[in-house]
């Protein structure tokens, strides 16, 4: 499982949230994208770096997954702000911040040395 969700679980995520994430990951694998035109969903927590959590054939599919992740994070009690135009969300709480972003698979939020 990803480092991102390991950190979220340490801060109180439920097993249901984890199961939902696994189901979403399987969906991402089932609809894995071709190299051209693919989109990647990235997530980051306050104490974890950006982590790729799924690849999708279209921006629309990535945005659907992003919205599902935002809803899952909101159920943890964080305040979520989605920005559809930017393809991102920010979730804030008393002791943690979580970010999600859909980017073309040619973009990596970790920078040029991240891959």
N, C-alpha and C positions, 0 to 999 in steps of 0.2 A: 504494500500500500504506500501511498505517497507520504513524503515528510510533512506536507501541509496538513493532511488529515490526522497524522499521528499527533501533531501539535494541537489540533482542534480537540481531539479526543482527550488529551491530557487536561484540557480546560473544560471538560464537562459535556462533550457531545454524546448523544445517546447511541445505542446500537442501531436503532431505527435509522438515524441519520447516516450511519456508516453503511448500512444495508442499501439505503437509497443511493448513496454514492457509488457502491459497487455495481448496482443495476445500471446507473448512468454510464459508468465506465464500460460495462459490457455493451451497452448500446453504441457507445463511441467506437468500440472495436468492430462491431457488426457493420457500422456504416463508415468504416475507415476510408479515408479520402485518397484520391490520387495525388501525386506530387504537385500537379498544377492546379491552382485555385483552392487549395485546402486551407482550412482555418483551424487554429489551435486555441483551446480554452486554457488559460493560465490562471493559477490561484496563488495567493501569497498571504501569509499571516505575519503578525508582528515579529515572531521569533523564528520564522521559516522563510527561506528564499522563494522566489518564483518557482513554481512547479507546474509542468505540463500535465493536465488531467484528462485531456481528450483531444482528438483530431476529427474534424468534420469536413464533409465535401462542400458545404456552402456556409456563408456567413449566417444565414437564417437558422440553420441547424445549430451552429455554435451559439447563437444568441438565445435559442430555446434552452440549451443546456446551461448557459450562463444564468438565465432567469430561474431555472430550477435550483441551481446552486445558491442563488441569492435568497430564494424562499427557504431553503434548508438552513442557511446561516441565520436568517431572521427568526426561525423557530428556536434558535439557541439564545434568543433574547437580545440580539444586536439590532441597532437601528441601521437599516439598509437604504442606500440611495443608489438607484440605477440610472445610468446615462446611456440610453439606447443609441444615440448618435455616435458616441465614442465607443460603444460596445463594451461597457464596463460597469462595475458596481463597487461601492465602498460600503463596508459594514463597520460600525463602531460600537464599542461597548465600554464598560467601566475599565476593564483591564486588557482589552485586545482589539485589534483592528484587522480586518480581513479584506482583501481586494481580489477581484476577478476581472479578467479581460480577455476578449476575443481578438486575436490578431492573425493576419495572414501567416501561413506556415513559414514564410521567409523572414518574418520578424521574430526576434527573441528578446523579451524584456530584460533578460540577464546580461545583455550586451554581447559583443562579438566573441568573447571567450567562454560564454555560457554553454555552448553546445558541445 
